[in-house]
Each structure stands twice: as C-alpha cells, then as structure tokens.
C-alpha cells in the first residue's frame, strides 16, 4: 500500500514536471517570436 502511494506521488511529480517544462518551452517560443518580430523591423 505504501509503495503504491509512493508510486502515485512520483507519477504526480512527473506530470507536474512535464507541465512545467511545457510552460517553459511555450514561454521560450513566445520570446523568440517577439524578438524575431522586433529585429525584423530594424
């Protein structure tokens, strides 16, 4: 039972880490897009 609870907790941590990584990637893509627009007008 305790092992199952730890496994579930680990799965939740993995999902949270995956979600955080996706958010970071989305933010980077927005920054690159904004910088590309900025420098293409110069």
N, CA, C and O atoms as a Maestro MAE file, in Angstrom:
{
 s_m_m2io_version
 :::
 2.0.0
}

f_m_ct {
 s_m_title
 :::
 protein
 m_atom[168] {
  # First column is atom index #
  i_m_mmod_type
  r_m_x_coord
  r_m_y_coord
  r_m_z_coord
  i_m_residue_number
  s_m_chain_name
  s_m_pdb_residue_name
  s_m_pdb_atom_name
  i_m_atomic_number
  :::
  1 25 0.832 -1.206 0.000 1 A "UNK " " N  " 7
  2 3 0.000 0.000 0.000 1 A "UNK " " CA " 6
  3 2 0.871 1.263 0.000 1 A "UNK " " C  " 6
  4 15 0.625 2.196 -0.764 1 A "UNK " " O  " 8
  5 25 1.890 1.278 0.866 2 A "UNK " " N  " 7
  6 3 2.765 2.451 0.932 2 A "UNK " " CA " 6
  7 2 3.528 2.623 -0.372 2 A "UNK " " C  " 6
  8 15 3.743 3.742 -0.839 2 A "UNK " " O  " 8
  9 25 3.937 1.488 -0.960 3 A "UNK " " N  " 7
  10 3 4.670 1.554 -2.230 3 A "UNK " " CA " 6
  11 2 3.766 2.118 -3.332 3 A "UNK " " C  " 6
  12 15 4.213 2.902 -4.169 3 A "UNK " " O  " 8
  13 25 2.510 1.718 -3.322 4 A "UNK " " N  " 7
  14 3 1.558 2.219 -4.314 4 A "UNK " " CA " 6
  15 2 1.355 3.724 -4.150 4 A "UNK " " C  " 6
  16 15 1.264 4.449 -5.141 4 A "UNK " " O  " 8
  17 25 1.285 4.192 -2.916 5 A "UNK " " N  " 7
  18 3 1.126 5.624 -2.651 5 A "UNK " " CA " 6
  19 2 2.349 6.397 -3.136 5 A "UNK " " C  " 6
  20 15 2.220 7.476 -3.714 5 A "UNK " " O  " 8
  21 25 3.543 5.836 -2.897 6 A "UNK " " N  " 7
  22 3 4.770 6.500 -3.370 6 A "UNK " " CA " 6
  23 2 4.800 6.555 -4.891 6 A "UNK " " C  " 6
  24 15 5.204 7.559 -5.478 6 A "UNK " " O  " 8
  25 25 4.369 5.467 -5.524 7 A "UNK " " N  " 7
  26 3 4.349 5.423 -6.985 7 A "UNK " " CA " 6
  27 2 3.396 6.493 -7.532 7 A "UNK " " C  " 6
  28 15 3.721 7.185 -8.496 7 A "UNK " " O  " 8
  29 25 2.232 6.621 -6.916 8 A "UNK " " N  " 7
  30 3 1.264 7.634 -7.349 8 A "UNK " " CA " 6
  31 2 1.836 9.039 -7.152 8 A "UNK " " C  " 6
  32 15 1.684 9.906 -8.014 8 A "UNK " " O  " 8
  33 25 2.493 9.255 -6.016 9 A "UNK " " N  " 7
  34 3 3.109 10.557 -5.742 9 A "UNK " " CA " 6
  35 2 4.180 10.875 -6.788 9 A "UNK " " C  " 6
  36 15 4.293 12.007 -7.257 9 A "UNK " " O  " 8
  37 25 4.960 9.857 -7.141 10 A "UNK " " N  " 7
  38 3 6.002 10.030 -8.157 10 A "UNK " " CA " 6
  39 2 5.381 10.375 -9.511 10 A "UNK " " C  " 6
  40 15 5.895 11.233 -10.228 10 A "UNK " " O  " 8
  41 25 4.286 9.713 -9.858 11 A "UNK " " N  " 7
  42 3 3.602 10.000 -11.124 11 A "UNK " " CA " 6
  43 2 3.087 11.441 -11.147 11 A "UNK " " C  " 6
  44 15 3.167 12.114 -12.175 11 A "UNK " " O  " 8
  45 25 2.569 11.905 -10.037 12 A "UNK " " N  " 7
  46 3 2.093 13.291 -9.940 12 A "UNK " " CA " 6
  47 2 3.255 14.255 -10.128 12 A "UNK " " C  " 6
  48 15 3.131 15.256 -10.833 12 A "UNK " " O  " 8
  49 25 4.399 13.950 -9.488 13 A "UNK " " N  " 7
  50 3 5.580 14.807 -9.645 13 A "UNK " " CA " 6
  51 2 6.041 14.840 -11.095 13 A "UNK " " C  " 6
  52 15 6.419 15.895 -11.606 13 A "UNK " " O  " 8
  53 25 6.012 13.684 -11.759 14 A "UNK " " N  " 7
  54 3 6.403 13.640 -13.170 14 A "UNK " " CA " 6
  55 2 5.459 14.471 -14.032 14 A "UNK " " C  " 6
  56 15 5.902 15.197 -14.922 14 A "UNK " " O  " 8
  57 25 4.162 14.366 -13.771 15 A "UNK " " N  " 7
  58 3 3.189 15.158 -14.543 15 A "UNK " " CA " 6
  59 2 3.406 16.650 -14.311 15 A "UNK " " C  " 6
  60 15 3.329 17.448 -15.245 15 A "UNK " " O  " 8
  61 25 3.678 17.021 -13.058 16 A "UNK " " N  " 7
  62 3 3.933 18.430 -12.750 16 A "UNK " " CA " 6
  63 2 5.196 18.926 -13.440 16 A "UNK " " C  " 6
  64 15 5.225 20.037 -13.970 16 A "UNK " " O  " 8
  65 25 6.237 18.104 -13.433 17 A "UNK " " N  " 7
  66 3 7.489 18.484 -14.088 17 A "UNK " " CA " 6
  67 2 7.282 18.615 -15.592 17 A "UNK " " C  " 6
  68 15 7.802 19.540 -16.216 17 A "UNK " " O  " 8
  69 25 6.524 17.691 -16.170 18 A "UNK " " N  " 7
  70 3 6.241 17.735 -17.605 18 A "UNK " " CA " 6
  71 2 5.459 19.002 -17.946 18 A "UNK " " C  " 6
  72 15 5.742 19.667 -18.943 18 A "UNK " " O  " 8
  73 25 4.476 19.329 -17.110 19 A "UNK " " N  " 7
  74 3 3.678 20.534 -17.332 19 A "UNK " " CA " 6
  75 2 4.556 21.783 -17.231 19 A "UNK " " C  " 6
  76 15 4.437 22.694 -18.050 19 A "UNK " " O  " 8
  77 25 5.431 21.825 -16.234 20 A "UNK " " N  " 7
  78 3 6.336 22.966 -16.074 20 A "UNK " " CA " 6
  79 2 7.263 23.103 -17.271 20 A "UNK " " C  " 6
  80 15 7.527 24.212 -17.736 20 A "UNK " " O  " 8
  81 25 7.757 21.976 -17.767 21 A "UNK " " N  " 7
  82 3 8.643 22.011 -18.933 21 A "UNK " " CA " 6
  83 2 7.904 22.547 -20.155 21 A "UNK " " C  " 6
  84 15 8.461 23.323 -20.932 21 A "UNK " " O  " 8
  85 25 6.661 22.135 -20.320 22 A "UNK " " N  " 7
  86 3 5.868 22.620 -21.458 22 A "UNK " " CA " 6
  87 2 5.616 24.121 -21.338 22 A "UNK " " C  " 6
  88 15 5.678 24.843 -22.333 22 A "UNK " " O  " 8
  89 25 5.332 24.588 -20.130 23 A "UNK " " N  " 7
  90 3 5.124 26.026 -19.927 23 A "UNK " " CA " 6
  91 2 6.390 26.811 -20.245 23 A "UNK " " C  " 6
  92 15 6.330 27.876 -20.859 23 A "UNK " " O  " 8
  93 25 7.536 26.281 -19.826 24 A "UNK " " N  " 7
  94 3 8.810 26.953 -20.099 24 A "UNK " " CA " 6
  95 2 9.075 26.999 -21.598 24 A "UNK " " C  " 6
  96 15 9.520 28.021 -22.119 24 A "UNK " " O  " 8
  97 25 8.805 25.905 -22.290 25 A "UNK " " N  " 7
  98 3 9.004 25.864 -23.738 25 A "UNK " " CA " 6
  99 2 8.073 26.852 -24.432 25 A "UNK " " C  " 6
  100 15 8.490 27.559 -25.350 25 A "UNK " " O  " 8
  101 25 6.817 26.903 -24.002 26 A "UNK " " N  " 7
  102 3 5.876 27.865 -24.579 26 A "UNK " " CA " 6
  103 2 6.374 29.292 -24.374 26 A "UNK " " C  " 6
  104 15 6.294 30.116 -25.285 26 A "UNK " " O  " 8
  105 25 6.885 29.584 -23.186 27 A "UNK " " N  " 7
  106 3 7.398 30.922 -22.898 27 A "UNK " " CA " 6
  107 2 8.593 31.245 -23.788 27 A "UNK " " C  " 6
  108 15 8.709 32.363 -24.290 27 A "UNK " " O  " 8
  109 25 9.479 30.274 -23.985 28 A "UNK " " N  " 7
  110 3 10.637 30.496 -24.856 28 A "UNK " " CA " 6
  111 2 10.194 30.765 -26.288 28 A "UNK " " C  " 6
  112 15 10.751 31.633 -26.961 28 A "UNK " " O  " 8
  113 25 9.199 30.028 -26.753 29 A "UNK " " N  " 7
  114 3 8.711 30.228 -28.118 29 A "UNK " " CA " 6
  115 2 8.119 31.629 -28.284 29 A "UNK " " C  " 6
  116 15 8.291 32.259 -29.328 29 A "UNK " " O  " 8
  117 25 7.430 32.106 -27.264 30 A "UNK " " N  " 7
  118 3 6.866 33.460 -27.315 30 A "UNK " " CA " 6
  119 2 7.987 34.494 -27.355 30 A "UNK " " C  " 6
  120 15 7.919 35.456 -28.121 30 A "UNK " " O  " 8
  121 25 9.010 34.301 -26.539 31 A "UNK " " N  " 7
  122 3 10.144 35.238 -26.513 31 A "UNK " " CA " 6
  123 2 10.843 35.266 -27.865 31 A "UNK " " C  " 6
  124 15 11.139 36.338 -28.392 31 A "UNK " " O  " 8
  125 25 11.107 34.087 -28.429 32 A "UNK " " N  " 7
  126 3 11.769 34.023 -29.738 32 A "UNK " " CA " 6
  127 2 10.911 34.712 -30.794 32 A "UNK " " C  " 6
  128 15 11.428 35.453 -31.629 32 A "UNK " " O  " 8
  129 25 9.627 34.474 -30.760 33 A "UNK " " N  " 7
  130 3 8.722 35.106 -31.722 33 A "UNK " " CA " 6
  131 2 8.743 36.624 -31.574 33 A "UNK " " C  " 6
  132 15 8.823 37.351 -32.565 33 A "UNK " " O  " 8
  133 25 8.671 37.096 -30.336 34 A "UNK " " N  " 7
  134 3 8.695 38.543 -30.093 34 A "UNK " " CA " 6
  135 2 10.014 39.162 -30.546 34 A "UNK " " C  " 6
  136 15 10.022 40.227 -31.164 34 A "UNK " " O  " 8
  137 25 11.127 38.497 -30.242 35 A "UNK " " N  " 7
  138 3 12.431 39.026 -30.653 35 A "UNK " " CA " 6
  139 2 12.575 39.015 -32.174 35 A "UNK " " C  " 6
  140 15 13.141 39.941 -32.755 35 A "UNK " " O  " 8
  141 25 12.067 37.972 -32.810 36 A "UNK " " N  " 7
  142 3 12.122 37.896 -34.273 36 A "UNK " " CA " 6
  143 2 11.347 39.056 -34.886 36 A "UNK " " C  " 6
  144 15 11.817 39.691 -35.829 36 A "UNK " " O  " 8
  145 25 10.163 39.331 -34.353 37 A "UNK " " N  " 7
  146 3 9.363 40.460 -34.848 37 A "UNK " " CA " 6
  147 2 10.098 41.775 -34.619 37 A "UNK " " C  " 6
  148 15 10.135 42.635 -35.499 37 A "UNK " " O  " 8
  149 25 10.682 41.926 -33.430 38 A "UNK " " N  " 7
  150 3 11.385 43.156 -33.089 38 A "UNK " " CA " 6
  151 2 12.556 43.400 -34.037 38 A "UNK " " C  " 6
  152 15 12.701 44.493 -34.585 38 A "UNK " " O  " 8
  153 25 13.385 42.387 -34.227 39 A "UNK " " N  " 7
  154 3 14.589 42.576 -35.034 39 A "UNK " " CA " 6
  155 2 14.310 42.572 -36.527 39 A "UNK " " C  " 6
  156 15 15.148 43.033 -37.303 39 A "UNK " " O  " 8
  157 25 13.164 42.068 -36.950 40 A "UNK " " N  " 7
  158 3 12.850 42.103 -38.379 40 A "UNK " " CA " 6
  159 2 12.394 43.500 -38.800 40 A "UNK " " C  " 6
  160 15 12.352 43.812 -39.990 40 A "UNK " " O  " 8
  161 25 12.053 44.340 -37.820 41 A "UNK " " N  " 7
  162 3 11.617 45.703 -38.142 41 A "UNK " " CA " 6
  163 2 12.778 46.686 -38.118 41 A "UNK " " C  " 6
  164 15 12.613 47.849 -38.487 41 A "UNK " " O  " 8
  165 25 13.945 46.231 -37.689 42 A "UNK " " N  " 7
  166 3 15.108 47.133 -37.590 42 A "UNK " " CA " 6
  167 2 15.828 47.196 -38.922 42 A "UNK " " C  " 6
  168 15 16.830 47.899 -39.049 42 A "UNK " " O  " 8
  :::
 }
 m_bond[167] {
  # First column is bond index #
  i_m_from
  i_m_to
  i_m_order
  :::
  1 1 2 1
  2 2 3 1
  3 3 4 2
  4 3 5 1
  5 5 6 1
  6 6 7 1
  7 7 8 2
  8 7 9 1
  9 9 10 1
  10 10 11 1
  11 11 12 2
  12 11 13 1
  13 13 14 1
  14 14 15 1
  15 15 16 2
  16 15 17 1
  17 17 18 1
  18 18 19 1
  19 19 20 2
  20 19 21 1
  21 21 22 1
  22 22 23 1
  23 23 24 2
  24 23 25 1
  25 25 26 1
  26 26 27 1
  27 27 28 2
  28 27 29 1
  29 29 30 1
  30 30 31 1
  31 31 32 2
  32 31 33 1
  33 33 34 1
  34 34 35 1
  35 35 36 2
  36 35 37 1
  37 37 38 1
  38 38 39 1
  39 39 40 2
  40 39 41 1
  41 41 42 1
  42 42 43 1
  43 43 44 2
  44 43 45 1
  45 45 46 1
  46 46 47 1
  47 47 48 2
  48 47 49 1
  49 49 50 1
  50 50 51 1
  51 51 52 2
  52 51 53 1
  53 53 54 1
  54 54 55 1
  55 55 56 2
  56 55 57 1
  57 57 58 1
  58 58 59 1
  59 59 60 2
  60 59 61 1
  61 61 62 1
  62 62 63 1
  63 63 64 2
  64 63 65 1
  65 65 66 1
  66 66 67 1
  67 67 68 2
  68 67 69 1
  69 69 70 1
  70 70 71 1
  71 71 72 2
  72 71 73 1
  73 73 74 1
  74 74 75 1
  75 75 76 2
  76 75 77 1
  77 77 78 1
  78 78 79 1
  79 79 80 2
  80 79 81 1
  81 81 82 1
  82 82 83 1
  83 83 84 2
  84 83 85 1
  85 85 86 1
  86 86 87 1
  87 87 88 2
  88 87 89 1
  89 89 90 1
  90 90 91 1
  91 91 92 2
  92 91 93 1
  93 93 94 1
  94 94 95 1
  95 95 96 2
  96 95 97 1
  97 97 98 1
  98 98 99 1
  99 99 100 2
  100 99 101 1
  101 101 102 1
  102 102 103 1
  103 103 104 2
  104 103 105 1
  105 105 106 1
  106 106 107 1
  107 107 108 2
  108 107 109 1
  109 109 110 1
  110 110 111 1
  111 111 112 2
  112 111 113 1
  113 113 114 1
  114 114 115 1
  115 115 116 2
  116 115 117 1
  117 117 118 1
  118 118 119 1
  119 119 120 2
  120 119 121 1
  121 121 122 1
  122 122 123 1
  123 123 124 2
  124 123 125 1
  125 125 126 1
  126 126 127 1
  127 127 128 2
  128 127 129 1
  129 129 130 1
  130 130 131 1
  131 131 132 2
  132 131 133 1
  133 133 134 1
  134 134 135 1
  135 135 136 2
  136 135 137 1
  137 137 138 1
  138 138 139 1
  139 139 140 2
  140 139 141 1
  141 141 142 1
  142 142 143 1
  143 143 144 2
  144 143 145 1
  145 145 146 1
  146 146 147 1
  147 147 148 2
  148 147 149 1
  149 149 150 1
  150 150 151 1
  151 151 152 2
  152 151 153 1
  153 153 154 1
  154 154 155 1
  155 155 156 2
  156 155 157 1
  157 157 158 1
  158 158 159 1
  159 159 160 2
  160 159 161 1
  161 161 162 1
  162 162 163 1
  163 163 164 2
  164 163 165 1
  165 165 166 1
  166 166 167 1
  167 167 168 2
  :::
 }
}
